[in-house]
Structure formats: structure tokens, C-alpha cells
Amino acid sequence: MKRTLGPALKILAFKIPLAFALPALAVPALLFAGSMRAADAPVVVTSIKPIHSLVAAIMQGVGEPELIVDGAASPHTYSLKPSNARALQEAKVIFWTGPGLEAFLEKPLQALGSKASIAELDHAPGLVKLPFREGGAFEPHEDGDEHQGASAEGEDHDHAAGTGHDDDHDHGAFDTHLWLDPMNAKAMAAVITTTLVAADPANALTYQANAKALDDKLTALDKEIAATVAPVKDKPFIVFHDAYQYFEHRYGIRVAGSITVSPETIPGAERVSEIHRKVGELGATCVFAEPQFEPRLVNVVIEGTNARSGVLDPEAATLKAGPDLYFTLMRGIADSMKDCLSSA
């Protein structure tokens, strides 16, 4: 049965002032305009949280990039989800560090990301790239011979960053935790900006302005971290896995060893005993765990010593993704080191 307004309601509806009616009519138009602006933004996919943070900062005001390795997941152990595969298929631009860290992405990028501009950020010009450490308190890598090809600071590369994906990689030739030096973050941000401008020239001015602001913030962050760790930078410590070399190199920190070379590989009893002895030799020091990996190993290593334990989060497992994550990540590492080592 069709319902109609009664006479009184008809009169009331007729007498609603036009000034009140117009905003109601305007709401759908505004929502439509907003959705159009969102649709204009290119679909951008990023691999890990630190890279996502840099891309999100440069894309502010245009759109938000998608993130593959979200939550507390680690690129060392990640398996691609169906939703990730769909995102790669739809992407116009894809950012990742490279197969040395995100090996799980290499084949999917070839199969699913063929229509996208793929920026492999470990090829960014001006990156400081450090070889893996081996021997003593740093566990040997299985592919040690390949490490002879590690790049030095400022070395030129045969592959152009941001121009596509290439199979010809020297896998594992260098430490892939590149973002833990703010100067490397600057180098990667420059490639991110160039790639976005090429893919979406309509928003070039916004990308470039955001990139300038990000660069200035990274300069300030670098000075802040140097001041934070200065009082403890000469105190040696042990880390769960050897992920902090770029941070150490930038700020003169002294890491005395790592429990394991790779977080997906549980060290054997002999290795744990070796690190336990190293901690005993160092005396009062700190041994740092990581939030997404087995903390009991750290407890075994420090048992019966004067060492303290702390937590470092190099891949931002506990942090919420977004444009500010990179700064929270770097400050968190600096503060954790200072807090633990000041008391050691």
C-alpha cells in the first residue's frame, strides 16, 4: 500500500526554508566529487611498512598507497595473500626494496605487476650499501661468496631505479635493511617522487612539495637521533639478528654481535652458547629482541649474566602504517638503545 504525507506534514515540508534544504541536496554532490578525486589517484602498492611510510608522505593530498606486509608480519617469512595479488594486478605503480629482502615478491611481480611501473629502491642512486658481516660474533652467511659483489657508497648501478623489474640480480650481495639510515631514506624518497611524477603528472606539484617537506624532516630527524644516541654510542650490545648495520654506520654505534643471521632460522645450541659467552665477556651490556620473533632465545643468552634485555623493531612490526611511521620507527630504535644502554 502506497503511503503519502498527511496534510500537516505536507505543509511543514513545503515551509522548510530553502537555506536548510540546499545543504541536504549538496551532500550527494560533495560525496560524488570526493569519490572522483579519490578515483583520480593512481593505484600505488608498497611492499613493507618503512617504504609505505615514505610513499604515503609523498602522496599526502593525492591518495594513500596500499601495503602488502601489514601488521606484525615480516618480509623474511611472508606469503602472498589473494588480496595482495589483486592489488598487484590493479597497481599503476609498485614500490619494493628488492629481492634481497622481499624474495616472496619476485615471481608475483613478474606475473602480476607487468602493467605497472615497478621501482626497485635498492637501486636508488646515492644509496649507502653495506656488505653483510661475517665471522666472530656474526654468523656466516650460506652464500658468502656472493658478498664480494657488495656495493660501496655511491656506486653506480647497471639497473635504472623505477624503470621496471629485471631478473639479473646479485641476490643477497648486501645488507637489505637500507632504510635504517635517514640518508638512504632520502635517496629512496627521490626515486619515489620521480616515479610518482612520471606515472601521475597531474599531481606532480603536490608530490614535489611533499618530497621537499619530507627531505627537510629527514634532515632534522638525522640530527635528533645523533644527539639521542651520543651518550651511549660507545657501549657494545648484542642484537637478535644483524639488521642494524646502517643505523650503526650512520651514528657510530657499536654492535658486538647477533644471535642469528636470519630471523627465520633458529640458531643451534652451539651458536647460542657462543653468544652467551660473548655477553659474559662484555659484562654489563644489552641484548635486544625483536617483537615478531621468539624472545626466549634472548632470555637464554642473558641468563646468569649482568646483561639487560630490550626490544628493537627494525621493520615496524608494532607500529601503525602511515606517513609518520618512519619517524616513529627511527626514534623508537634510538630511544630503546639509549634507555637500555644507559642503565647497563
MIBA-69367 format. One record per residue (C-alpha): x, y, z; residue number from 1. Coordinates in pm, whole numbers. Example, Ala and Ser with C-alpha at 12.3 -4.5 7.8 and 13.67 -1.06 7.14 Angstrom:
// MIBA-69367
NODE; 1230; -450; 780; 1 $
NODE; 1367; -106; 714; 2 $
// end
This chain:
// MIBA-69367
NODE; 0; 0; 0; 1 $
NODE; 146; 335; -105; 2 $
NODE; 197; 580; 184; 3 $
NODE; 167; 957; 139; 4 $
NODE; 236; 1254; 365; 5 $
NODE; -60; 1381; 564; 6 $
NODE; -181; 1740; 507; 7 $
NODE; 6; 1878; 808; 8 $
NODE; 333; 1715; 707; 9 $
NODE; 289; 1837; 351; 10 $
NODE; 257; 2195; 475; 11 $
NODE; 558; 2152; 707; 12 $
NODE; 770; 2011; 427; 13 $
NODE; 667; 2295; 197; 14 $
NODE; 762; 2558; 458; 15 $
NODE; 1120; 2428; 521; 16 $
NODE; 1342; 2724; 432; 17 $
NODE; 1546; 2685; 117; 18 $
NODE; 1868; 2760; 311; 19 $
NODE; 1816; 2434; 507; 20 $
NODE; 1721; 2231; 202; 21 $
NODE; 2024; 2323; -9; 22 $
NODE; 2289; 2164; 218; 23 $
NODE; 2096; 1839; 212; 24 $
NODE; 2088; 1850; -166; 25 $
NODE; 2457; 1936; -177; 26 $
NODE; 2573; 1637; 30; 27 $
NODE; 2541; 1379; -251; 28 $
NODE; 2722; 1616; -488; 29 $
NODE; 3008; 1663; -242; 30 $
NODE; 3037; 1291; -183; 31 $
NODE; 3044; 1234; -558; 32 $
NODE; 3315; 1497; -603; 33 $
NODE; 3520; 1338; -324; 34 $
NODE; 3492; 995; -481; 35 $
NODE; 3601; 1138; -815; 36 $
NODE; 3914; 1287; -655; 37 $
NODE; 3997; 952; -494; 38 $
NODE; 3944; 774; -825; 39 $
NODE; 4189; 1013; -992; 40 $
NODE; 4473; 898; -767; 41 $
NODE; 4686; 620; -916; 42 $
NODE; 4676; 278; -752; 43 $
NODE; 5010; 255; -572; 44 $
NODE; 5126; -62; -392; 45 $
NODE; 5417; -82; -148; 46 $
NODE; 5591; -383; 0; 47 $
NODE; 5684; -309; 364; 48 $
NODE; 5590; -51; 626; 49 $
NODE; 5904; 170; 613; 50 $
NODE; 5872; 205; 235; 51 $
NODE; 5496; 255; 264; 52 $
NODE; 5558; 538; 510; 53 $
NODE; 5788; 727; 271; 54 $
NODE; 5545; 680; -19; 55 $
NODE; 5247; 784; 196; 56 $
NODE; 5426; 1104; 299; 57 $
NODE; 5490; 1198; -64; 58 $
NODE; 5132; 1108; -169; 59 $
NODE; 4957; 1313; 102; 60 $
NODE; 4672; 1513; -51; 61 $
NODE; 4654; 1283; -355; 62 $
NODE; 4585; 933; -227; 63 $
NODE; 4702; 652; 1; 64 $
NODE; 4929; 368; -109; 65 $
NODE; 4838; 8; -37; 66 $
NODE; 5060; -206; 185; 67 $
NODE; 5141; -575; 136; 68 $
NODE; 5332; -679; 452; 69 $
NODE; 5096; -534; 712; 70 $
NODE; 5050; -583; 1084; 71 $
NODE; 5324; -775; 1266; 72 $
NODE; 5420; -977; 958; 73 $
NODE; 5783; -985; 842; 74 $
NODE; 5911; -984; 482; 75 $
NODE; 6151; -1260; 588; 76 $
NODE; 5863; -1507; 635; 77 $
NODE; 5572; -1355; 438; 78 $
NODE; 5343; -1546; 199; 79 $
NODE; 5144; -1351; -57; 80 $
NODE; 4767; -1336; 3; 81 $
NODE; 4496; -1332; -269; 82 $
NODE; 4416; -970; -178; 83 $
NODE; 4783; -883; -232; 84 $
NODE; 4777; -1048; -574; 85 $
NODE; 4470; -845; -675; 86 $
NODE; 4640; -525; -561; 87 $
NODE; 4947; -603; -772; 88 $
NODE; 4728; -669; -1076; 89 $
NODE; 4549; -334; -1036; 90 $
NODE; 4856; -128; -950; 91 $
NODE; 4986; 152; -1167; 92 $
NODE; 5299; 188; -953; 93 $
NODE; 5471; -65; -724; 94 $
NODE; 5750; 13; -477; 95 $
NODE; 5969; -251; -311; 96 $
NODE; 6328; -265; -187; 97 $
NODE; 6422; -567; -399; 98 $
NODE; 6454; -947; -398; 99 $
NODE; 6727; -947; -135; 100 $
NODE; 6466; -868; 132; 101 $
NODE; 6127; -939; -30; 102 $
NODE; 6208; -1260; -216; 103 $
NODE; 5841; -1362; -190; 104 $
NODE; 5754; -1077; -431; 105 $
NODE; 5995; -1151; -713; 106 $
NODE; 5789; -1400; -915; 107 $
NODE; 5449; -1237; -840; 108 $
NODE; 5583; -906; -971; 109 $
NODE; 5682; -1072; -1296; 110 $
NODE; 5343; -1241; -1330; 111 $
NODE; 5103; -985; -1181; 112 $
NODE; 5276; -648; -1197; 113 $
NODE; 5364; -645; -1565; 114 $
NODE; 5143; -340; -1636; 115 $
NODE; 5282; -132; -1350; 116 $
NODE; 5585; 91; -1313; 117 $
NODE; 5798; -106; -1066; 118 $
NODE; 6054; 88; -863; 119 $
NODE; 6318; -134; -702; 120 $
NODE; 6450; 102; -437; 121 $
NODE; 6773; -83; -365; 122 $
NODE; 6889; 68; -696; 123 $
NODE; 6832; 428; -590; 124 $
NODE; 7128; 649; -684; 125 $
NODE; 7335; 760; -387; 126 $
NODE; 7245; 473; -154; 127 $
NODE; 7499; 359; 103; 128 $
NODE; 7507; -20; 59; 129 $
NODE; 7699; -227; 312; 130 $
NODE; 7817; -591; 281; 131 $
NODE; 7698; -849; 531; 132 $
NODE; 7925; -902; 829; 133 $
NODE; 8071; -1245; 893; 134 $
NODE; 8298; -1413; 1144; 135 $
NODE; 8332; -1394; 1520; 136 $
NODE; 8003; -1295; 1678; 137 $
NODE; 7836; -1254; 1338; 138 $
NODE; 7715; -1584; 1199; 139 $
NODE; 7844; -1671; 848; 140 $
NODE; 7601; -1645; 556; 141 $
NODE; 7548; -1950; 339; 142 $
NODE; 7606; -1754; 17; 143 $
NODE; 7921; -1587; 143; 144 $
NODE; 8099; -1585; -194; 145 $
NODE; 7829; -1363; -340; 146 $
NODE; 7901; -1095; -86; 147 $
NODE; 8218; -998; -265; 148 $
NODE; 7995; -804; -504; 149 $
NODE; 7860; -573; -234; 150 $
NODE; 7824; -212; -335; 151 $
NODE; 8017; 70; -177; 152 $
NODE; 7877; 411; -102; 153 $
NODE; 7762; 598; -411; 154 $
NODE; 7842; 313; -653; 155 $
NODE; 7668; 333; -991; 156 $
NODE; 7434; 51; -1087; 157 $
NODE; 7355; -110; -1420; 158 $
NODE; 6981; -111; -1341; 159 $
NODE; 6781; 211; -1351; 160 $
NODE; 6567; 261; -1044; 161 $
NODE; 6196; 289; -1104; 162 $
NODE; 6201; 170; -1465; 163 $
NODE; 6080; -187; -1428; 164 $
NODE; 6187; -526; -1296; 165 $
NODE; 6497; -713; -1403; 166 $
NODE; 6586; -1077; -1334; 167 $
NODE; 6960; -1020; -1328; 168 $
NODE; 7022; -960; -958; 169 $
NODE; 7309; -1043; -731; 170 $
NODE; 7082; -1173; -457; 171 $
NODE; 7198; -1119; -103; 172 $
NODE; 7506; -919; -206; 173 $
NODE; 7443; -653; 58; 174 $
NODE; 7253; -587; 379; 175 $
NODE; 6898; -502; 271; 176 $
NODE; 6782; -303; 575; 177 $
NODE; 6865; 12; 381; 178 $
NODE; 6603; 241; 536; 179 $
NODE; 6774; 242; 878; 180 $
NODE; 6992; 531; 759; 181 $
NODE; 6790; 853; 704; 182 $
NODE; 7027; 946; 419; 183 $
NODE; 6924; 626; 243; 184 $
NODE; 6562; 719; 309; 185 $
NODE; 6631; 1046; 130; 186 $
NODE; 6777; 862; -169; 187 $
NODE; 6476; 631; -187; 188 $
NODE; 6234; 922; -150; 189 $
NODE; 6392; 1089; -452; 190 $
NODE; 6320; 780; -666; 191 $
NODE; 5969; 754; -522; 192 $
NODE; 5900; 1115; -620; 193 $
NODE; 6036; 1077; -973; 194 $
NODE; 5834; 759; -1025; 195 $
NODE; 5509; 912; -900; 196 $
NODE; 5553; 1227; -1108; 197 $
NODE; 5611; 1018; -1421; 198 $
NODE; 5306; 800; -1351; 199 $
NODE; 5077; 1084; -1242; 200 $
NODE; 5197; 1420; -1386; 201 $
NODE; 4866; 1589; -1297; 202 $
NODE; 4969; 1578; -931; 203 $
NODE; 5339; 1649; -986; 204 $
NODE; 5344; 1974; -789; 205 $
NODE; 5190; 1806; -483; 206 $
NODE; 5438; 1517; -495; 207 $
NODE; 5731; 1755; -529; 208 $
NODE; 5618; 1983; -246; 209 $
NODE; 5561; 1684; -17; 210 $
NODE; 5901; 1542; -110; 211 $
NODE; 6071; 1870; -16; 212 $
NODE; 5894; 1872; 321; 213 $
NODE; 5991; 1507; 378; 214 $
NODE; 6354; 1577; 294; 215 $
NODE; 6364; 1860; 548; 216 $
NODE; 6209; 1636; 815; 217 $
NODE; 6464; 1363; 745; 218 $
NODE; 6747; 1613; 789; 219 $
NODE; 6606; 1716; 1127; 220 $
NODE; 6550; 1352; 1228; 221 $
NODE; 6911; 1267; 1149; 222 $
NODE; 7038; 1539; 1384; 223 $
NODE; 6790; 1438; 1654; 224 $
NODE; 6893; 1072; 1650; 225 $
NODE; 7263; 1159; 1656; 226 $
NODE; 7203; 1362; 1973; 227 $
NODE; 6989; 1085; 2131; 228 $
NODE; 7245; 806; 2094; 229 $
NODE; 7559; 1015; 2150; 230 $
NODE; 7584; 934; 2525; 231 $
NODE; 7576; 555; 2469; 232 $
NODE; 7724; 504; 2123; 233 $
NODE; 8048; 354; 2260; 234 $
NODE; 7869; 84; 2462; 235 $
NODE; 7861; -251; 2275; 236 $
NODE; 7548; -465; 2263; 237 $
NODE; 7401; -778; 2103; 238 $
NODE; 7104; -784; 1862; 239 $
NODE; 6865; -1065; 1771; 240 $
NODE; 6958; -1056; 1403; 241 $
NODE; 7203; -844; 1211; 242 $
NODE; 6958; -580; 1086; 243 $
NODE; 7103; -256; 1224; 244 $
NODE; 7424; -207; 1033; 245 $
NODE; 7304; 108; 855; 246 $
NODE; 7194; 266; 1182; 247 $
NODE; 7531; 178; 1338; 248 $
NODE; 7725; 305; 1038; 249 $
NODE; 7545; 638; 1041; 250 $
NODE; 7570; 707; 1414; 251 $
NODE; 7887; 528; 1523; 252 $
NODE; 7705; 264; 1728; 253 $
NODE; 7894; -48; 1845; 254 $
NODE; 7710; -377; 1789; 255 $
NODE; 7916; -665; 1926; 256 $
NODE; 7728; -948; 1755; 257 $
NODE; 7395; -1102; 1657; 258 $
NODE; 7221; -1415; 1780; 259 $
NODE; 7118; -1528; 1431; 260 $
NODE; 7198; -1422; 1077; 261 $
NODE; 6836; -1452; 965; 262 $
NODE; 6524; -1436; 1183; 263 $
NODE; 6355; -1727; 1008; 264 $
NODE; 6645; -1955; 1106; 265 $
NODE; 6654; -2072; 1468; 266 $
NODE; 7017; -2084; 1585; 267 $
NODE; 7155; -2408; 1722; 268 $
NODE; 7270; -2472; 2078; 269 $
NODE; 7635; -2414; 1987; 270 $
NODE; 7553; -2073; 1840; 271 $
NODE; 7350; -1971; 2146; 272 $
NODE; 7633; -2081; 2376; 273 $
NODE; 7882; -1878; 2172; 274 $
NODE; 7673; -1561; 2207; 275 $
NODE; 7619; -1635; 2577; 276 $
NODE; 7996; -1639; 2623; 277 $
NODE; 8026; -1314; 2427; 278 $
NODE; 7770; -1147; 2654; 279 $
NODE; 7961; -1268; 2958; 280 $
NODE; 8282; -1116; 2820; 281 $
NODE; 8113; -782; 2760; 282 $
NODE; 7986; -766; 3117; 283 $
NODE; 7707; -514; 3170; 284 $
NODE; 7550; -473; 2827; 285 $
NODE; 7217; -510; 2647; 286 $
NODE; 7076; -786; 2431; 287 $
NODE; 6791; -672; 2207; 288 $
NODE; 6499; -890; 2098; 289 $
NODE; 6253; -815; 1817; 290 $
NODE; 5875; -813; 1872; 291 $
NODE; 5776; -1059; 1599; 292 $
NODE; 6035; -1329; 1677; 293 $
NODE; 6100; -1577; 1960; 294 $
NODE; 6202; -1378; 2272; 295 $
NODE; 6305; -1685; 2476; 296 $
NODE; 6637; -1702; 2291; 297 $
NODE; 6731; -1364; 2433; 298 $
NODE; 6647; -1483; 2785; 299 $
NODE; 6873; -1786; 2736; 300 $
NODE; 7157; -1567; 2611; 301 $
NODE; 7148; -1330; 2911; 302 $
NODE; 7082; -1594; 3179; 303 $
NODE; 7345; -1578; 3452; 304 $
NODE; 7499; -1254; 3323; 305 $
NODE; 7468; -887; 3417; 306 $
NODE; 7318; -804; 3079; 307 $
NODE; 6981; -637; 3035; 308 $
NODE; 6727; -706; 2762; 309 $
NODE; 6549; -459; 2538; 310 $
NODE; 6341; -461; 2221; 311 $
NODE; 6419; -311; 1880; 312 $
NODE; 6168; -304; 1596; 313 $
NODE; 6359; -252; 1267; 314 $
NODE; 6065; -344; 1041; 315 $
NODE; 5795; -156; 1238; 316 $
NODE; 5602; -471; 1331; 317 $
NODE; 5429; -299; 1624; 318 $
NODE; 5362; 35; 1453; 319 $
NODE; 5057; 157; 1263; 320 $
NODE; 5123; 217; 895; 321 $
NODE; 5119; 575; 773; 322 $
NODE; 5331; 876; 675; 323 $
NODE; 5466; 926; 1028; 324 $
NODE; 5569; 562; 1083; 325 $
NODE; 5925; 606; 954; 326 $
NODE; 5997; 877; 1209; 327 $
NODE; 5837; 679; 1494; 328 $
NODE; 6040; 373; 1389; 329 $
NODE; 6376; 552; 1388; 330 $
NODE; 6311; 741; 1713; 331 $
NODE; 6199; 415; 1875; 332 $
NODE; 6526; 242; 1789; 333 $
NODE; 6731; 536; 1918; 334 $
NODE; 6530; 565; 2240; 335 $
NODE; 6543; 190; 2310; 336 $
NODE; 6918; 186; 2269; 337 $
NODE; 6964; 488; 2492; 338 $
NODE; 6729; 359; 2764; 339 $
NODE; 6881; 11; 2785; 340 $
NODE; 7245; 108; 2746; 341 $
NODE; 7220; 400; 2991; 342 $
NODE; 7127; 152; 3264; 343 $
NODE; 7371; -119; 3160; 344 $
// end
